[in-house]
Amino acid sequence: MFDLSSIGIEWGSVLMLAMMIGLLLTGMQLAFVTGFVAIFFTLGWFGVDAIPLVTSRMYSFASDYIFLAIPMFVLMAAMLDHSGIARDLFDAMKSVGRKVRGGVAVQTLLVAVLLASMSGVIGGETVLLGILALPQMLRLGYDRKLAIGTTCAGGALGTMLPPSIVLIIYGMTASVSIGDLFKAAFIPAFILAACYIAYVLIRCYMNPALAPSFEDELEDETQRPNYFKALFFPLLSVAVVLGSIYTGVASVTEASALGVVGIMISAIIRREMSWNMLKESAVATMRTCGMIIWIGIGASALVGVYNLMGGIDFVEETILALSGGSAMATLLIMMVILLVLGMFLDWVGVALLTMPIFVPIISNLGFDPIWFGVVFCLNMQVSFLSPPFGPAAFYLKSVAPKDISLGLIFTSLIPFIFMQIFVLALVIAFPQLAMWWQ
């Protein structure tokens, strides 16, 4: 049996990274890459007797009670996707921008905030907005880049606004209160959404050619939407889910179940509930959660093995050496690492691979792990829009008109990426924006 421990943690870390990159380049899924590398190093570094340590870590991840909240929130998003709730909500929000140039773009961002507050999943939200909002803005004569950027960036707000799945995964990994994370993310998320809205209004004011006048936007309206039907149930769902969490009436897991029940009751009252809709929503939920679980199992096993090898201490010493011991320099190095990883890896993998290493370092430096969770979430916001593998761009491309290329989508997102980095810097410079509730 080969003995990898003889090469030391330094070369062991290099070999682990090289194996992961090499296997990912072959097209192997991240979940299987991390699982294979974890088993390889367990056998090579510790021997067969250490295998139970890996399996116990995998079991503890998959059996975490808070993990039940993820399929519930994903199911909420899937049911919104397969019902008419989101479409009616979009139609009802038309009145918001009636007297403003660029009103449909503002309406799109407001609907994105409401949808994000109901589900916390970016995939379905981006696709929904791509189907509902993008064609309408293009038909009305909006600048293509403004319409594309607004739709795609708005759809990605689900990563920041509670009940964000990103925050739930971070909370599980960092062993911090998810309810506190939801409170902390509230103001930064709305600052980011406000930046988007301000950008749209200022651009349209400075260059009226980017958007039609509000008279042109109202030309084809033939009937007023049913505001009660469109707004009551979505707003009630948001109030029940977030209200129960913020007031302490229910835990995140319990609130997620309440949200699913609320959406189901809404669909029944709206006469949209059917066996086929329920089946399609359940299948979509299982696909998404299956991906998260498999990546989580592989990543938790790999991080567990690396920790036993002494890797976390090695990474901490390396980062502190590079930063010269400065807390802020250490934080900035972590931000760069997360930005680079986010360009190539799924956010679930980034969170589960890095947070068990970064959070103890952050805590030792005196930073609040709740605040760092918001910073991490803002960092992942950037990765969702950044080339070459920004998932939000690919989600939009799947429903966008054929003449809209992936390159055009990424180009349209550049101003929104700068706004994300601005808000990220703002929260780093003024931590109280996230810790306002303490």
N, C-alpha and C positions, 0 to 999 in steps of 0.2 A: 504494500500500500504506500502511495506517495505521501510525503510529509510536507505540506505547504507551509507549516509554521516556521520552518527553517529559513524562509526568505524574509521574515520580518513583516511588521505591519505596513511599513512604507511601500515595499514592493508588492505586498499583498493587496494594498489599496489600488495600486497602478494596474495590477493584473485583473482585479475585479472590474475596474472601470473599462479596461480594454475588452474584456469578455462581453460586457454589457453592450458596448458600442458595436462590437463585431457582430453579435447575435441580432441586434436591432437592425443593422444594415442588411441582414439576410431577409428581413421581412417578418421575422418572428414577433408575435405579440408580446407587449411589455410584461404581461402577467406571467407568461411562460419563461421569458428571459430571466426575470427576477427569481422565479421559483427554481429554475435550473441552476443559476449561479449560486443561490443559497444552498442547495443540496451539494453542489460541487465543493464549496468551501467548507461546509459542515464535515463532509467525509474527509477532505484533504487536510483540514486544519485540526479537527478534534477526533475524527474517527466515527465509526458506526454508533457508538454509545451515545453520541450527542444528538442523534436524530429525534428522540422524544422532546428535546428542548425546542426544536423547530416546530414540531407539530403542536405543542402546547401553546406556542405563541400564535400560530395560525388559528387555533381554536378560540383563544381569548379574543382575537379580533372579530371573528365571525359571530361570536355569541354575545357581543356587547349589546346590552339592552337598548342603548340610544341608537343603535344601528337600525332599529325598526322604523325610526322616523324617515329614513331615506326612501324606502319603497312607498311610504304613504305620500310624501311630497311629490315623488315622481309620478305616482298614480293620479294625484291632483292635476299635474301638468298634462298628463295623457288624456284625462277626461275633458279638460279644457280644450285640448287639441281636437278631440273627436266630437265635441258638442258645438252648439252655436253661441255659447256664452261669450267667447272672445270676439266673435264677429259683431254681436249686438253691442258689446262694450265699446268697440271701435266706432261704430255708427253713432252711439250716444254721445261720444266725446267730441263730435264735430262742432258743437256749440261753443266749445272752449276757445277755439281759434277763429271764430267767425269774423272778427274785426281786425285781424292781424295778418300781415303779409307773411306767408310761410306757415299758415295756421295748420295745415295738414301734417307738416313735419313736427310741430309742437304737439299736436294731437297724438301722433305716433309715439312720441317720447312719454307722454302722460299715460297712455295705455300700456306702454312697456313697464312703467313703474308699478301700475296696478297688477299687471300679470305677474311681474316678478314677486310682488308681495303675496301672491296667491300660491305660487309653486316653487320658486327658487331654482328652476332648471332652465339653462339657456337654450338648449337645443330646440325644444318645442316652441319656445317663445320667439326665437329668431325666425323659425320657419313660418309661424303664424303671422308675424309682422311682414315677412317677405311675401306672403300670399295676400294679406289684407291691405297693407299700406303702400308697399313699393309700386305695384301697378297703378294705383290711384295717383300717386305723386308724379310718376312718369307720364301718365295720360294728361294730367293738368298742366304739364310743361315745366316741372321743377328741374333744376340742374341735376344731371344724372349723378354726379359725385355727391352732392348734398343729400339727395334722396337715398342713395345706397348707404352712405356713411351713417345717416340718421337711423335707418332701419337696422343696420347690423350692430351698431354701437348700442342702440336702445335695447335690442334683443339680448345683449350680453350683460345687461344690468342685473339679471337674475343671480349672478355670482356674488353681488354685493348686498342686495336688499334681503333682509330676513323674510322668509325662512330659507336662506341660501344653503344649498347642499355643500358648497365649499366650506362654509363656516362649521357645518356639522362634522364633516370629515376632520377639519382642523381640531375641533373641540375633542373628538375621540382620540386623536393622535397625541395632542398636547395635554390631555387629561384636565381640561378646564371647563368651566360652566358654559354650555351652549347658550343658555338664556342670557348670560352676561355678554357673550359674543354678539348676540342679536341686538342687544341694547347698544353696544359699542359701535356697531356698524351702521346704525340708523342715520346719524348725522353725516358721516362721510359719504354714504350712499346717496343721500339727497343733495349734498354739495356737488357730487359728480353729475347727477341728473340735471341739477340747476345749471351747471357749466354747459352741458349739451344744449339745453333750451336757450340759454343766453347766446351761445355761439350761433345757433340757427337764426335767432331774431336779429342779432347784430349784422350777420352776413347778409341777410335779406334786406335789412334797412340800408346798408351801405351799397349794395348792388341789387336793385329791384329786379334785374333780369334773372336772378337765381330762382325766383318763385313768382307765381301769378298773383294778381291782386285778389283780395278776399271775394270781390264780386265774381271773378272768374271761377273761384272754387265753389261758389254757391249755385252756379248756373244749372247744374244737372240734378239738384236736390228736388225730389218730387214729393216726398212725404217725411213727416217728422217721426223719429224713432220713438218707441215706447220706453221712456226713461226709467220708469219703475222696473220694468222687466229687465232692462239692460244693466242697471246700476245697483239695484237693491241687493241681489244675491251675491255678486262679486264683492261689494263693499262689506256685506255681512260676513262673508267668509274671511276676508282680511281681518275684520274686527274680532271675530271669534278666535282665529288662530293666533294672531299677534297679541291681542288683548289678553287672552288666557295665559300666554307665556310671560308677558311683561308684568301682569298683576300677580303672578305666582299661583293662579288658580289651577293651572295644569302644567305638567312638564312638556318638553319639546315633543317627546314621543306621543303623549296623550293628545297634545294640540294638533299634531299631524293627522291623527285618526279623526279628530273632530272636523278637520278641514275636508277630509275625504267624504265624511258623512254629509257635510254641508253641500259639497258640490253634487253629490248624488241626489240629495233632496231637491236642489235647484234644477237638476236635469229632469227629475220626475215631474215637478210642478210645471216646467216649461214643455213637458211632453216630448222630451228628446231622449229619454232613457230607453235603451233597447238592449237586447241580449248581444247583438252584434257590436254595438258601441262599447259595452262593458268588456266583451271579449278582446276587441282590438286594443283597448286601453290597458288591459291586463298583460297582453303579449308585449306591448311597447314597454311597460314597466319592468317586466322580467328581463327583457333585452338590456335595458339600461343598468338595472341593478346587478345583473349577472356580470357585466363588464366591471362594475365597481368592486364587487366582491372578489373576483379573480385577481384583479390588480392589487387589491388590499391584502389578500392572502400571500401573494408572491412578495410584495414589498415588505410586509411585516416580517416574513421569514428572513428575507435578506438583511433587513436592519437588525433583527435579533442576532443573527450570526455575526454581523460586522461588529456589533456591540460586544459580544463575547470575545472577539478577536482583539479588542482594545481599540477599535477603529474610531469610536466617538471621541475618546480622549485625544487620539492622534489628530483628528480633524480640528478639534478645539485648539490644540496647541499650534497647528499650522495657520489657522485663521488669525489667532491672536498674534502670532509672529509676523504675519503679513501686515497686520494693522498697527503694529507697534504698541499693542495694548490699549489703543484708543477705543472706547465703546462705540462712538459714532462711526469710526472707520470700519470696525468689525461689522456693524449693521449694514453699511454701504456695500461691503464685500459680499455679504449674504444676499443683498438685493440684486447685485450683478449676477451672482450664481443662479438665483431664482429666475431672473429674466432670461438668461441663456437657456436654462433647462426648460423653461416654459415655451420656448420657441420650437422645441423638438419632442417634448414628452407631454402626455396627457396630464392635466392638473392633478388627477387622483394620484398618479405615480409620483409627481413632484412633491405633493404634500406628504405622502406616506414614506417616501425615501429620505426627505430632508428634515421634516419637522422633529422626528425623534432625536436628531443630532443638533438642530439649531435651537430648539426651545430651551434645553438645559443651559446652553451657552448664553442665550438672551437673559434667562433668569439669573445666572451668576453675575452678569454685568449690571444687574439692577433694573432691567426693563420689565415692564408688565407683560406677561404672556397673552393677556386679553388684547392689549393694544397691538402686540405683534401679530395677533391673528387678523386684525383689520388691515394691517400693513401687508401681510401675506396675501390677503384676499384682493387688495388693490393691485398687487404685483401680478396676480393671476388674471386680473382684468386686462392688463396689458398683453399678457400672453394669449388671451382669447382672440385678440385682434391682430397680433403680430405675425408677419410672414416668417418662415415658409409654411408653417402648419397651423396657423390661427384657426381654431375650429369654427368660430362664429362665421368667418368668411366662407368656409366650405358648406356650412348649414344654409347660408343665404344663397350660395351658388346653386344648390340643389333645387331651389324653387324660382330663381331669377330668370328673366327672359334670356334666351340663348345668345343674344348679342352682347350680353354683359359678361365679360371675361373675369377670371379670378384675379388677374393683374389689375383690372380696373377697380375691383372691390378693395383690394389691399391699398391701392393708391387713394381711394376715397376715405379710407380709415385713418390716414396719417394725422389729420388735425385732431381726431378723437383720441388717438394714442398719446399725443402731446398733452391733451387735457387730463388723461388718466395719470400720466407721469406728474403733472402739476399737482393734482389732488393727492397723489402718493407723497410727494415732497411736502405738501401742506400738513398732512397728518404726521409725518416724521418730525417736522419742525414744531408743530403744536399738538402734542399728544392729547391735550385736553379735549380736542375735537372728538376723539374716540372715547375718552374717559369722563365725559360730561356728567354721567349718571352717578358717579361715585361721590 
